[in-house]
Amino acid sequence: MENIIFCSSPFQVMVAREVVQTITEDFIGIYLKMSNDARQTFYAERMKEFCKEVIVLEGKTVLNDIQEVLKGRSICNLYLASLDNPVALSIFKPSTMSLYTFDDGSTSIVPYSMYTQENERDIPYTNFTLRQVMSLSNRHFTVFEDCLLFPKEKQVFLKLHLEPGNFQRAKNGKKIRVFLGQFLGSLFYQEDLEITQKLTAKILDEQKIDYYYPHPRVPLNPYQDKLKETIFCFEEEIYFLLEEYEFVEVHGFYSTSLLMVKNIEGVSVHGYRTFLTTHESNVFAKRGVPYQNVSQSDTPVDIVMPVYNGAETISQTIDSVLNQTHQAFRLLIVDDGSTDNTEEICKPYLVDERIQYIRESHKGISETLNHGVSLSQTKYVARQDADDVWMPWHLDFLLQKLEKNPQLDLIGARVVAEEDAIIDKIKRNPSHHLSGEKLWLELAYRNVFNHSTVIFKRSAYDEAGGYDAKCDGFEDWHLWSRMVTKDNALVLNIVTTYYRLSERYKRGMTFRARLARSRGLRLEDVLK
């Protein structure tokens, strides 16, 4: 009866070694090469250090190959890290075999990962769903004390032993900065490759990085002179650096390596939060990897936020602005004569020079908005209400679309009610955006833009004449109707804002009447 341990990445090999040493039984190792780089070959070979036999699979026939090489063998236990790997699961027979799992990387600690989302999905070429595979695992071996994939009673904690026995730490005061390459987003989106390249190059420049370690499966080489090739995982490579440099700064987006090396003497870790990785960066920050925001664009944007008696909600709204991955902004809070303590709530925020508080006598929403926009100094102006909450990617994502599509004068996105499920991870939908003639026609019957999601060109606003004070209550719809043509506007089918319905409902019939009126108007009524 044989034990099989199945790996498909160098990190999995390092964890597999600890698993085998814990079990103290003989294992057959199987390594599935996902790419033809030297590191994959090196770690497949290293499985021989703890397995009595190693089988390497590669190419388009792996599903047939694994059946052939295991023909006639009696397998009792299968150990795997990639919970949805169809090649490994093609040999798993629950009636005669036991399943054990181990870490695949940071997916073990990130709440919204490929193993926690859509776990009812079928695994190709098998009869299993992801949920079934996870339920069949007898034990999960993990190097993370806060593994989320399995209940604690199923977990076996392992300590990675990576420091070489002959390690000699440098004591020379020398320092080096390195960056760990990583692909951001999804391989299904071609633009994500461009985004990854752009943000990586930006960090290499701004942080004066000395060495750039490319990701083994997605090599992005923005600067050949900084490129550092190695066959070792960075968790092991770090010790070679520490023999030459006393201090190593390790920079990256959310590589598992940041977690693995952060407690090594002489090492400091630095994460970067992008609009695509807000969730992962937040998870890593809680585990000791601090981050700074990095945006695709350095274009400044002025944000106009009118407020009237918004003391109960404005603090959370301001916090959501400060939490943007795009930090090149100025927030103009225009108080329309509030009679509550809105001003006192705002005062502590004014230590940030990007935030300005302007108090006016009560004039109504349209005049307040016009005054705010008149104070703007940027090409693009964003709108935010004092009782709504932006998601961290709002400015970054919409500005990216505006700058890639210069014909656009106006852009918006979707909102969700605060009572809905709230997560901190962007969910993109490549289809069903609203634009062109369809948007232009639909605007005649309903306000297709949610005010708190809108960013517009200041020049288009000026040309349209701004907000009309006679249209308070549907001032935004009226303005959009004058700004929008058949090719200059876009509403993204992506949620970027939490719309605080619960607070609005407290306003009672005033809000309901305004909403009903705005939805009932025709375009010819709006333009009167």
SVG drawing of the C-alpha trace seen along z (x, -y; Angstrom):
<svg xmlns="http://www.w3.org/2000/svg" viewBox="-44 -82 75 86">
<polyline fill="none" stroke="black" stroke-width="0.4" points="0.0,0.0 1.5,-3.3 1.4,-6.9 1.3,-9.5 2.2,-13.1 1.4,-15.4 3.0,-18.8 2.8,-21.4 4.8,-24.3 8.2,-24.9 6.4,-26.1 4.3,-23.0 7.5,-20.9 8.8,-22.8 5.6,-22.1 5.5,-18.5 8.9,-17.8 7.7,-18.8 4.6,-16.6 6.6,-13.5 9.0,-14.0 6.0,-14.3 4.4,-11.1 7.6,-9.1 6.4,-6.7 7.6,-6.0 6.1,-8.2 6.0,-8.3 6.3,-11.9 4.5,-13.2 5.5,-16.7 3.3,-18.3 5.4,-20.8 3.2,-23.9 5.9,-25.6 9.2,-24.7 11.5,-26.8 14.6,-25.8 13.0,-26.3 10.2,-23.8 12.8,-21.2 15.0,-21.9 12.2,-21.4 10.8,-18.4 14.3,-16.9 14.5,-17.9 11.5,-15.7 13.9,-12.8 15.4,-14.1 12.3,-12.8 10.5,-10.5 11.6,-7.0 10.5,-7.6 9.6,-10.7 7.5,-10.9 7.5,-14.1 4.6,-14.9 4.4,-17.5 2.8,-18.3 -0.7,-17.9 -1.1,-14.2 -0.7,-14.3 -4.1,-12.9 -3.3,-9.8 0.3,-9.7 -0.6,-9.6 -2.9,-6.7 -0.2,-4.8 2.7,-5.3 0.5,-4.2 -1.1,-1.2 -0.9,1.8 0.0,-0.1 -2.1,0.0 -2.6,-3.5 -3.9,-3.9 -3.3,-7.6 -3.2,-10.7 -1.7,-14.0 -2.2,-17.1 -2.1,-20.9 -4.0,-22.0 -7.5,-21.1 -9.0,-21.5 -6.2,-19.8 -7.9,-17.5 -4.7,-15.5 -4.2,-14.6 -7.9,-13.9 -8.2,-11.7 -6.4,-9.0 -8.4,-9.5 -10.9,-6.8 -12.7,-7.6 -13.9,-4.0 -10.4,-2.7 -8.2,-5.7 -7.8,-8.3 -7.2,-12.0 -5.0,-14.4 -4.3,-18.0 -1.6,-20.6 -1.0,-24.3 -0.9,-25.7 0.2,-29.1 -1.6,-32.2 -5.0,-30.7 -5.0,-29.1 -5.3,-32.4 -7.1,-34.7 -10.9,-34.5 -11.9,-35.2 -9.7,-32.8 -10.1,-30.3 -10.7,-27.6 -13.4,-29.5 -15.4,-31.0 -17.7,-29.0 -16.8,-25.7 -19.8,-24.0 -18.1,-24.2 -17.3,-21.0 -13.6,-20.0 -12.9,-19.3 -12.3,-15.6 -13.5,-14.4 -16.8,-13.6 -16.0,-15.9 -17.0,-19.4 -14.5,-21.5 -16.7,-21.2 -16.7,-17.4 -12.9,-17.3 -12.5,-19.5 -15.0,-17.4 -13.1,-14.2 -9.8,-15.5 -9.0,-13.7 -6.4,-16.2 -4.9,-19.4 -1.2,-20.1 -0.5,-23.8 2.4,-26.2 -0.1,-29.0 -1.4,-29.2 -4.5,-30.9 -5.4,-28.7 -9.0,-29.3 -9.7,-26.4 -10.4,-23.7 -11.7,-23.6 -9.0,-23.6 -9.7,-20.0 -8.6,-18.9 -5.4,-20.9 -1.9,-19.8 0.5,-22.7 4.0,-22.4 7.0,-24.6 9.0,-25.3 12.7,-24.6 14.5,-26.7 17.7,-28.0 20.6,-26.1 22.9,-24.4 26.0,-26.2 24.4,-29.7 26.8,-32.5 25.0,-35.8 26.7,-39.0 27.7,-41.7 28.8,-44.3 26.1,-47.0 25.3,-46.5 21.7,-46.9 19.7,-45.8 16.2,-46.3 14.5,-43.5 11.1,-43.2 9.2,-39.9 7.4,-39.8 3.8,-38.6 0.9,-38.6 -2.0,-40.7 -5.7,-40.1 -6.7,-37.3 -5.2,-35.6 -8.7,-36.0 -8.2,-39.7 -5.6,-40.8 -5.4,-44.3 -4.2,-42.8 -0.9,-41.9 -0.4,-45.6 -1.5,-46.7 1.0,-44.4 3.8,-45.6 2.9,-49.2 2.6,-49.0 5.7,-46.8 7.8,-49.3 6.5,-52.2 7.5,-50.5 10.9,-49.6 11.5,-53.2 10.0,-54.9 11.6,-52.6 15.0,-52.3 14.8,-48.6 18.2,-46.8 17.0,-43.3 13.8,-42.2 12.8,-38.5 10.4,-37.6 7.5,-35.3 8.4,-31.8 5.1,-31.3 4.6,-34.9 7.9,-36.5 7.6,-40.3 10.9,-41.9 10.5,-45.7 14.2,-46.3 16.8,-43.8 19.5,-45.4 17.6,-44.7 16.6,-41.2 17.7,-38.5 17.3,-34.9 17.4,-32.1 16.3,-28.5 15.4,-28.8 12.1,-29.9 12.6,-33.2 12.1,-31.6 15.4,-29.9 17.0,-32.6 16.8,-35.1 19.5,-33.2 22.0,-33.7 21.2,-37.4 21.7,-37.6 25.2,-36.1 26.1,-39.0 24.0,-41.8 23.2,-42.4 19.9,-44.0 17.4,-43.0 14.3,-45.0 11.8,-42.7 9.1,-44.4 6.1,-42.8 2.3,-42.9 1.1,-39.9 3.5,-37.1 3.4,-34.3 7.2,-34.8 6.5,-38.1 4.8,-36.2 7.5,-33.4 10.5,-35.8 9.1,-38.7 10.4,-37.4 14.0,-36.6 16.6,-38.8 17.8,-41.6 14.7,-41.3 12.0,-43.9 8.9,-43.4 6.9,-46.0 3.6,-45.3 1.8,-47.3 -1.9,-47.6 -3.4,-48.0 -7.1,-48.3 -7.0,-44.6 -5.5,-43.4 -7.2,-45.4 -8.5,-42.2 -5.2,-40.3 -3.3,-43.4 -5.6,-43.9 -5.2,-40.2 -1.4,-40.5 -1.4,-43.7 -3.2,-41.9 -0.4,-39.4 2.5,-41.8 3.1,-42.9 2.4,-46.6 1.5,-48.1 1.4,-51.4 -1.0,-52.2 0.1,-52.2 -2.1,-53.6 -1.9,-53.2 -2.3,-56.9 -0.7,-60.0 -3.5,-62.2 -4.9,-64.4 -8.7,-64.5 -10.8,-66.9 -13.7,-65.3 -16.7,-67.4 -18.8,-66.3 -21.8,-68.4 -23.2,-67.9 -26.2,-69.1 -26.6,-67.7 -24.4,-64.7 -22.8,-64.2 -24.1,-60.6 -22.5,-59.4 -19.8,-61.7 -16.9,-60.2 -17.3,-56.8 -17.6,-58.5 -14.4,-60.5 -12.6,-57.3 -13.6,-55.6 -12.0,-58.4 -8.8,-58.2 -8.8,-54.4 -8.6,-54.7 -5.7,-53.0 -5.5,-56.3 -4.2,-58.8 -3.7,-61.8 -6.9,-63.6 -8.2,-66.7 -11.5,-66.4 -13.7,-69.5 -16.4,-69.2 -18.9,-71.9 -21.3,-72.4 -24.7,-73.7 -25.4,-75.4 -25.6,-72.3 -27.3,-72.8 -25.8,-69.7 -22.2,-69.0 -21.0,-68.1 -18.2,-70.7 -16.9,-69.2 -16.8,-65.8 -14.9,-67.0 -12.3,-69.1 -9.9,-66.3 -9.6,-65.3 -8.3,-68.7 -4.8,-67.8 -4.6,-66.1 -3.8,-69.0 -5.8,-67.2 -9.0,-67.8 -10.8,-71.2 -13.9,-72.2 -16.0,-75.0 -19.0,-76.3 -21.7,-78.2 -25.2,-79.5 -28.0,-77.1 -28.7,-77.4 -29.7,-74.0 -27.9,-71.1 -27.4,-72.5 -25.8,-75.8 -23.7,-73.9 -22.4,-71.5 -21.7,-74.4 -19.7,-76.2 -17.7,-73.0 -17.0,-72.4 -15.9,-76.0 -13.2,-75.4 -11.8,-72.4 -8.5,-72.7 -8.2,-69.4 -9.2,-67.9 -11.4,-65.4 -13.9,-66.0 -15.4,-63.2 -18.7,-63.3 -19.3,-61.8 -22.3,-62.2 -21.7,-62.5 -23.7,-59.3 -22.2,-56.9 -19.1,-54.8 -16.6,-54.2 -14.8,-50.9 -11.0,-51.2 -10.7,-50.7 -13.3,-53.3 -11.1,-56.2 -8.3,-54.1 -10.5,-51.9 -12.6,-54.7 -9.7,-57.0 -8.0,-54.1 -11.0,-53.8 -11.2,-57.6 -7.5,-57.9 -7.7,-54.9 -10.8,-56.3 -10.2,-60.0 -13.5,-60.5 -15.3,-59.9 -16.6,-63.0 -18.5,-61.1 -18.2,-57.8 -20.2,-56.0 -20.5,-52.6 -22.9,-50.4 -23.8,-50.7 -25.1,-48.2 -27.1,-48.8 -25.2,-48.7 -27.4,-45.8 -26.0,-43.7 -23.0,-41.4 -20.0,-43.7 -16.5,-42.5 -13.2,-44.3 -12.4,-42.5 -13.2,-43.9 -15.5,-41.8 -15.3,-42.6 -17.8,-41.9 -16.4,-42.4 -19.9,-42.6 -23.2,-44.5 -21.6,-48.0 -23.9,-50.8 -22.6,-53.1 -23.2,-54.7 -26.6,-55.2 -28.2,-52.7 -27.1,-54.9 -28.2,-58.1 -31.7,-56.7 -32.1,-55.1 -31.2,-58.4 -34.5,-59.7 -36.4,-57.4 -34.3,-57.0 -31.2,-58.3 -28.6,-55.7 -25.9,-57.3 -25.5,-56.9 -24.3,-60.3 -21.8,-59.1 -20.0,-57.0 -19.6,-59.7 -16.4,-61.3 -16.6,-63.9 -14.4,-66.2 -14.5,-69.7 -14.6,-71.1 -17.7,-69.1 -19.4,-70.3 -18.6,-73.9 -19.9,-73.5 -23.2,-72.1 -23.6,-75.0 -23.3,-73.2 -26.2,-72.1 -29.5,-74.0 -30.7,-75.3 -34.3,-75.0 -33.9,-71.2 -32.9,-70.3 -33.9,-66.8 -33.0,-65.6 -30.1,-68.0 -27.8,-65.2 -30.1,-63.7 -30.8,-67.1 -27.0,-67.8 -26.2,-64.4 -29.0,-64.9 -27.2,-68.0 -23.7,-66.5 -24.3,-63.1 -23.9,-62.5 -24.0,-59.2 -20.3,-58.4 -19.0,-60.3 -20.4,-58.4 -20.0,-55.0 -21.6,-53.2 -19.5,-50.3 -21.2,-47.0 -18.9,-47.0 -19.8,-47.9 -17.7,-50.7 -19.9,-52.3 -22.0,-51.3 -25.3,-53.2 -26.5,-53.8 -30.2,-53.1 -30.8,-52.7 -29.9,-56.3 -31.9,-57.5 -35.0,-55.6 -34.9,-57.5 -35.5,-60.7 -38.9,-59.2 -41.3,-60.5 -39.0,-63.3 -36.5,-60.9 -39.2,-58.6 -41.0,-61.4 -37.8,-62.6 -36.9,-59.1 -40.3,-58.5 -40.3,-61.9 -36.8,-61.3 -37.8,-57.9 -41.1,-59.1 -39.7,-62.0 -39.2,-61.9 -36.3,-63.6 -38.4,-66.4 -39.6,-67.1 -36.0,-67.2 -34.9,-69.7 -37.7,-72.2"/>
</svg>
